[in-house]
C-alpha cells in the first residue's frame, strides 16, 4: 500500500509540474505560431481564432500533463527500485535496530 501511495504522489506531482510548465511555455509558442508572416494586417474570423488558440492551449496543457505523469512514473519506479535494493543489502541494519 505504501508503494502505491508513493507511485501516486510521484505521478500527480509530475502531472502538476508538467501542466505548470506547459502553461508557461505554450502561450509564447501559440502566439508565434498564429502570427502573420510579415506582420501585415489581415482580416480574420475572430471567434474561430479564439476557439483555435484556446484549443491549442488546452491541448498543450494536456500534453504537458501526460509527459509529466510519465516522467513521474519513471521517477517513482527508480525511487522504488533504489529503496528496495537498499533494504535488501546484506549487513545493513534497519534504522530501528541500531543500538544507542
C-alpha positions in Angstrom: 0.0 0.0 0.0 2.9 2.4 0.8 4.4 1.7 -2.7 1.1 2.6 -4.4 0.9 5.8 -2.4 4.5 6.7 -3.4 3.7 6.0 -7.1 0.5 8.1 -7.0 2.4 11.0 -5.3 5.1 11.0 -7.9 2.6 10.7 -10.8 0.4 13.5 -9.5 3.4 15.8 -8.8 4.7 15.1 -12.3 1.3 15.9 -13.8 1.0 19.2 -11.9 4.6 20.2 -12.8 4.0 19.3 -16.5 0.8 21.3 -16.6 2.5 24.2 -15.0 5.5 24.2 -17.4 3.1 23.8 -20.4 1.0 26.8 -19.1 4.1 28.9 -19.0 5.7 27.9 -22.3 2.7 27.2 -24.6 1.3 30.8 -24.9 4.5 32.1 -26.4 4.6 29.2 -28.9 0.9 29.7 -29.8 1.5 33.4 -30.3 4.4 32.7 -32.6 2.5 30.0 -34.5 -0.5 32.3 -35.1 1.3 35.5 -36.0 1.2 36.7 -39.6 4.4 36.1 -41.6 5.3 39.7 -42.4 3.4 41.5 -39.6 0.8 42.8 -42.0 -2.8 43.4 -41.1 -5.1 40.7 -42.1 -8.8 40.2 -41.8 -9.8 37.2 -39.8 -12.7 35.4 -38.2 -12.1 36.3 -34.6 -14.4 33.7 -32.9 -12.6 31.0 -34.9 -9.2 32.3 -34.0 -10.1 32.4 -30.3 -11.5 28.9 -30.5 -8.3 27.6 -32.2 -6.0 29.4 -29.7 -7.9 28.1 -26.7 -8.0 24.6 -28.2 -4.2 24.8 -28.8 -3.6 25.9 -25.2 -5.7 23.1 -23.8 -4.0 20.5 -26.0 -0.6 21.8 -24.9 -1.6 21.6 -21.2 -2.9 18.0 -21.7 0.3 17.0 -23.4 2.4 18.6 -20.6 0.3 16.7 -18.0 0.8 13.4 -19.9 4.6 13.9 -20.2 4.8 15.0 -16.6 2.9 11.9 -15.5 5.2 9.7 -17.5 8.3 11.3 -16.0 6.7 11.0 -12.5 6.1 7.3 -13.1 9.7 6.7 -14.2 10.9 8.6 -11.2 8.7 6.6 -8.9 10.0 3.3 -10.4 13.6 4.4 -9.9 12.8 5.5 -6.4 11.1 2.2 -5.6 14.0 0.1 -7.1 16.6 2.0 -5.1 14.6 1.8 -1.9 14.1 -1.9 -2.3 17.8 -2.5 -3.1 18.9 -0.5 0.0 16.5 -2.6 2.2 17.9 -5.9 0.9 21.5 -5.0 1.3 23.3 -7.7 3.4 24.9 -6.3 6.6 22.7 -3.2 6.6 20.8 -2.8 9.8 17.3 -1.3 9.9 17.2 2.1 11.5 15.0 0.9 14.4 17.5 -1.9 15.3 20.5 0.4 15.9 21.9 0.5 19.4 22.1 3.8 21.3 
